[in-house]
Amino acid sequence: MNLEFSDTEKEFQKDVQSWLSDNVPADIQEKTQNGEMLDKTLQQKWEQILGSKGWLATTWPKQYGGPGWNATQRYIFDVERAKAGAPGTSPFGVSMVGPVIFNFANQEQKDRWLPGIVSGDTLWCQGYSEPNAGSDLASLKTSAKKEGDEYIVNGQKIWTTQAHWADMIFCLVRTDSTVKKQQGISFLLIDMNTPGIEVRAIHSIDGHHHLNEVYFNDVRVPVENLVGQEGMGWTIAKFLLTHERTTIAGVADTKQEIERLKHALKNTRSGSGVRWDDPQARRRVAELEIDLMALEYTNFRTVASTDNGNPLGPESSGLKIKGTELQQQVSQAIVELGGPLSLAWDNKEAIGNMEFNKATRRYNFLRACTIYGGTNEIQKNVIAKMLLGL
Ligand SMILES: Cc1cc2nc3c(=O)[nH]c(=O)nc-3n(C[C@H](O)[C@H](O)[C@H](O)COP(=O)(O)OP(=O)(O)OC[C@H]3O[C@@H](n4cnc5c(N)ncnc54)[C@H](O)[C@@H]3O)c2cc1C
């Protein structure tokens, strides 16, 4: 494997750097660099800027409005994006339902839904998990009963990230309860403004509202919103989850977090915490950088393999496990090395050091990253099954 970028790739890297330096709005950059969450308006503003350049749906083929980049170009873009202080994008439209639509939907559905995703105008959320169906997703109970040219949907989803922002939800629903549980599931696209949908907030331990419960009470959904055939939902769900896991590894953003930590340690006021001249602090950072480098090389191998036309397999589970563990370790190191500075929670004036501001919020939020996208225990089961045949 050649780890050097080619001349063409270096040229591409320069174009990306130059476009980012001209196009990341200052308010978005400042918030991202301060570790703040963007609200819906700013998040969508950034996604629409990328959309108008044709750089939002980076994995999509050109025919559907993607840039037609290979995996190396996507990797370069992601690293430069994080370095430029630009936020990541919401995965639900571009990384999840978009690829489902262009792989499984009919032409009419592609024409109807893809343009809004690729432009950043339509926001989506993912309705998979239910109170008694998380890891055991196939036990889901939300039902969709066909009545004429509509499905009548009843049930409840939970942990639905950004449901309070979304225009659309893609849902796994039960259309048949008389067959093996995996075979009775279908994939339905539902307009969040349909009467009978209620969204209730769940406030998470970081103090923010990302998560929701979504209730469906006799929600009428046109049959033309079914993707694929009835009973195909499980096949689509598995396809989508593999896509979800690769984006969760977060190499580019973790790299940036470590840079922020180093910057913070070099600039911390004396007497207010651990500093860069403490060998224990430098050793801790070095260990994180070594782990990150190992993850990055594994990611490179996956990139090279997909560029050679190989499908993604259990590697996506491995990347998810290592990537999320590292995100947690980095956030823990930031809190511990920041010491009392990290306790400020959300007060950069008090601590005079923006890198440690919100460190504890982020630490708290990232406890969830080994759970979402399929828990790390489940990823280990996937690896055991696919690699070891257990
Ligand atoms: C921040 C956050 C955002 C999320 N966003 C979304 C979203 O937008 N849309 C959506 O649909 N869902 C979302 N989820 C839900 C997420 O996918 C589930 O939480 C996850 O799949 C685990 O399901 P569960 O919570 O029901 O836990 P359970 O499945 O009940 O698991 C509990 C524990 O048991 C372990 N366990 C379960 N089964 C096994 C097994 N077979 N082998 C070994 N260990 C096992 C698990 O690893 C876990 O530690 C989100 C979750 C979080 C925390």
PDBQT file of the ligand as one rigid body, heavy atoms in Angstrom, charges set to zero:
ROOT
HETATM    1  C1  LIG A 401     -26.947   9.004  21.396  1.00  0.00    +0.000 C 
HETATM    2  C2  LIG A 401     -27.751   7.943  20.697  1.00  0.00    +0.000 A 
HETATM    3  C3  LIG A 401     -28.309   8.223  19.457  1.00  0.00    +0.000 A 
HETATM    4  C4  LIG A 401     -29.102   7.273  18.816  1.00  0.00    +0.000 A 
HETATM    5  N1  LIG A 401     -29.722   7.609  17.627  1.00  0.00    +0.000 NA
HETATM    6  C5  LIG A 401     -30.573   6.724  17.068  1.00  0.00    +0.000 A 
HETATM    7  C6  LIG A 401     -31.330   7.100  15.902  1.00  0.00    +0.000 A 
HETATM    8  O1  LIG A 401     -31.216   8.232  15.375  1.00  0.00    +0.000 OA
HETATM    9  N2  LIG A 401     -32.212   6.209  15.394  1.00  0.00    +0.000 N 
HETATM   10  C7  LIG A 401     -32.367   4.951  15.912  1.00  0.00    +0.000 A 
HETATM   11  O2  LIG A 401     -33.154   4.186  15.386  1.00  0.00    +0.000 OA
HETATM   12  N3  LIG A 401     -31.688   4.577  17.034  1.00  0.00    +0.000 NA
HETATM   13  C8  LIG A 401     -30.801   5.432  17.608  1.00  0.00    +0.000 A 
HETATM   14  N4  LIG A 401     -30.115   5.064  18.752  1.00  0.00    +0.000 N 
HETATM   15  C9  LIG A 401     -30.401   3.778  19.370  1.00  0.00    +0.000 C 
HETATM   16  C10 LIG A 401     -29.267   2.760  19.279  1.00  0.00    +0.000 C 
HETATM   17  O3  LIG A 401     -29.151   2.232  17.995  1.00  0.00    +0.000 OA
HETATM   18  C11 LIG A 401     -29.552   1.684  20.328  1.00  0.00    +0.000 C 
HETATM   19  O4  LIG A 401     -29.443   2.301  21.601  1.00  0.00    +0.000 OA
HETATM   20  C12 LIG A 401     -28.624   0.512  20.230  1.00  0.00    +0.000 C 
HETATM   21  O5  LIG A 401     -28.866  -0.230  19.072  1.00  0.00    +0.000 OA
HETATM   22  C13 LIG A 401     -28.723  -0.412  21.478  1.00  0.00    +0.000 C 
HETATM   23  O6  LIG A 401     -30.031  -0.766  21.715  1.00  0.00    +0.000 OA
HETATM   24  P1  LIG A 401     -30.687  -0.610  23.172  1.00  0.00    +0.000 P 
HETATM   25  O7  LIG A 401     -30.456   0.789  23.626  1.00  0.00    +0.000 OA
HETATM   26  O8  LIG A 401     -32.081  -1.105  23.095  1.00  0.00    +0.000 OA
HETATM   27  O9  LIG A 401     -29.814  -1.545  24.118  1.00  0.00    +0.000 OA
HETATM   28  P2  LIG A 401     -29.893  -3.181  24.272  1.00  0.00    +0.000 P 
HETATM   29  O10 LIG A 401     -30.042  -3.744  22.919  1.00  0.00    +0.000 OA
HETATM   30  O11 LIG A 401     -31.016  -3.425  25.246  1.00  0.00    +0.000 OA
HETATM   31  O12 LIG A 401     -28.541  -3.499  24.873  1.00  0.00    +0.000 OA
HETATM   32  C14 LIG A 401     -28.211  -3.357  26.257  1.00  0.00    +0.000 C 
HETATM   33  C15 LIG A 401     -26.822  -3.915  26.494  1.00  0.00    +0.000 C 
HETATM   34  O13 LIG A 401     -26.794  -5.329  26.203  1.00  0.00    +0.000 OA
HETATM   35  C16 LIG A 401     -25.796  -5.624  25.233  1.00  0.00    +0.000 C 
HETATM   36  N5  LIG A 401     -26.276  -6.681  24.325  1.00  0.00    +0.000 N 
HETATM   37  C17 LIG A 401     -27.502  -6.770  23.772  1.00  0.00    +0.000 A 
HETATM   38  N6  LIG A 401     -27.577  -7.851  22.964  1.00  0.00    +0.000 NA
HETATM   39  C18 LIG A 401     -26.362  -8.460  23.012  1.00  0.00    +0.000 A 
HETATM   40  C19 LIG A 401     -25.804  -9.610  22.374  1.00  0.00    +0.000 A 
HETATM   41  N7  LIG A 401     -26.527 -10.351  21.537  1.00  0.00    +0.000 N 
HETATM   42  N8  LIG A 401     -24.509  -9.915  22.623  1.00  0.00    +0.000 NA
HETATM   43  C20 LIG A 401     -23.760  -9.155  23.469  1.00  0.00    +0.000 A 
HETATM   44  N9  LIG A 401     -24.245  -8.057  24.109  1.00  0.00    +0.000 NA
HETATM   45  C21 LIG A 401     -25.524  -7.700  23.873  1.00  0.00    +0.000 A 
HETATM   46  C22 LIG A 401     -25.591  -4.323  24.465  1.00  0.00    +0.000 C 
HETATM   47  O14 LIG A 401     -24.307  -4.278  23.863  1.00  0.00    +0.000 OA
HETATM   48  C23 LIG A 401     -25.763  -3.287  25.574  1.00  0.00    +0.000 C 
HETATM   49  O15 LIG A 401     -24.556  -3.153  26.289  1.00  0.00    +0.000 OA
HETATM   50  C24 LIG A 401     -29.307   5.997  19.412  1.00  0.00    +0.000 A 
HETATM   51  C25 LIG A 401     -28.716   5.709  20.648  1.00  0.00    +0.000 A 
HETATM   52  C26 LIG A 401     -27.966   6.655  21.293  1.00  0.00    +0.000 A 
HETATM   53  C27 LIG A 401     -27.380   6.321  22.627  1.00  0.00    +0.000 C 
ENDROOT
TORSDOF 0
